[in-house]
């Protein structure tokens, strides 16, 4: 539970800032910034177009985030 009067808002987060980070570091940073779901996928994975509020997606190659996007 976050008792902060101004909890982080993932909508304000810059997804491009995760590119180049290690997968574990990116996930930790995302959770600190208020993301409720962090999904890690291989690059070019086939996924549904379902948009989930509060979720950030990471395409990870060799342990490094190569792309990230909301939903």
ABEGO torsion letter per residue (X at the ends): XBABABBBBAAABBAAAABGBBAAAAAAAAAAAGBABBBBBBBGBBBBABBBBGBBBBBBBGGBBABBBBX
